[in-house]
Amino acid sequence: MLAVHSQEATLEDVFIEQLVFVRYNREEKVDMHTRMIWSITCKVFLDIWLNKSTLIGLIYPITIALVFYLINHLVGGSSPNLLIYNPGNSDVV
């Protein structure tokens, strides 16, 4: 067990221990490797949730991608018409 029964237990320790041991305190057999991976995953998600700058750093690119996706579907699937002024009749255009 972690630090739940000691005086120095933080909220994060209690939360992680509850997630890990409630999930695997059933009758089924789970190996130690799976329990370690699950506890590390819970801790990482908890750290991301508690650190707002990391949370915003993860949500911001997803939000921008969704905005551009919605703009693309709202404008339509047609390619934009582009009008180019070519006074010298060059072959570049």
Secondary structure, DSSP 4 states (H G I P E B T S, - for coil): --STTSTT--HHHHHHHHHHHHHH-SSS---HHHHHHHHHHHHHHHHHHH-HHHHHHHHHHHHHHHHHHHHHHHH-SSPPP-----TT--S--
